Amino acid sequence: MVARDSYGAETEGPVWSFTTGIFPYIESVPDLATADELVTISGLRFYCGTPEWVRVGGVYLYRTNLNMIKSWTTTKIVFRMPSLVNWPPGGSGTLPVQIKAGGRTSNVMMLIVCKP
């Protein structure tokens, strides 16, 4: 294997071998969510190991909480939007949404939330 830097220098060495992790990836969240509404997030590899949680802002919805997590498949998660203790100022705002499955956390998408 030959490695080259931005100055044109080259170094030859052994071939390296490695495997990258497979992480869950959120592709989309709804435009708006209110408390107690069912919310669907879509993406890839949501079942790349044991499903663990969905995080909405600072609230963690664990997979074992069947009152909040309604379904969890490889490409979709349906959960009940929690009623937040600390709503954003004015009763609406954006909160980060993230999931964890198989010990790996996904990317973060922003969800607009509105107090009912």
Rosetta blueprint (number, residue, H / E / L):
1 M L
2 V E
3 A E
4 R E
5 D L
6 S L
7 Y L
8 G L
9 A L
10 E E
11 T E
12 E E
13 G L
14 P L
15 V L
16 W L
17 S L
18 F L
19 T L
20 T L
21 G L
22 I L
23 F L
24 P L
25 Y E
26 I E
27 E E
28 S E
29 V L
30 P L
31 D L
32 L L
33 A E
34 T E
35 A L
36 D L
37 E L
38 L E
39 V E
40 T E
41 I E
42 S E
43 G E
44 L E
45 R L
46 F L
47 Y L
48 C L
49 G L
50 T L
51 P E
52 E E
53 W E
54 V E
55 R E
56 V E
57 G L
58 G L
59 V E
60 Y E
61 L E
62 Y E
63 R L
64 T L
65 N L
66 L L
67 N L
68 M L
69 I E
70 K E
71 S E
72 W E
73 T L
74 T L
75 T L
76 K E
77 I E
78 V E
79 F E
80 R E
81 M L
82 P L
83 S L
84 L L
85 V L
86 N L
87 W L
88 P L
89 P H
90 G H
91 G H
92 S E
93 G E
94 T E
95 L E
96 P E
97 V E
98 Q E
99 I E
100 K E
101 A E
102 G L
103 G L
104 R E
105 T E
106 S L
107 N L
108 V L
109 M E
110 M E
111 L E
112 I E
113 V E
114 C E
115 K L
116 P L
